Amino acid sequence: MLVKHKGSYVSGVRVIRRNQIPLVMREQAGSIYLKYHQKTDGPRASWKFWD
């Protein structure tokens, strides 16, 4: 994913293939996707909707 953001505000998202990432940045992008699990990974945001 290519994400354009400013702090916590996301203004754009685009799915890209690994070969579209420049070679100098490809190693930093990683190649393993880990599925999100709320019980083990905790909340996705530091703030809560309801208390």
RAGI-V774394 format. One record per backbone hydrogen bond with DSSP energy under -1.0 kcal/mol. NH is the residue of the N-H (numbers start at 1). CO is the residue of the C=O. Records with the same first field share a line. If there is no record, write none. Layout:
BEGIN
NH: CO + CO
END
This chain:
BEGIN
2: 14
4: 12
6: 9
9: 6
11: 4
12: 4
14: 2
20: 17
21: 18
25: 22
26: 22
29: 25
41: 37
42: 38
END
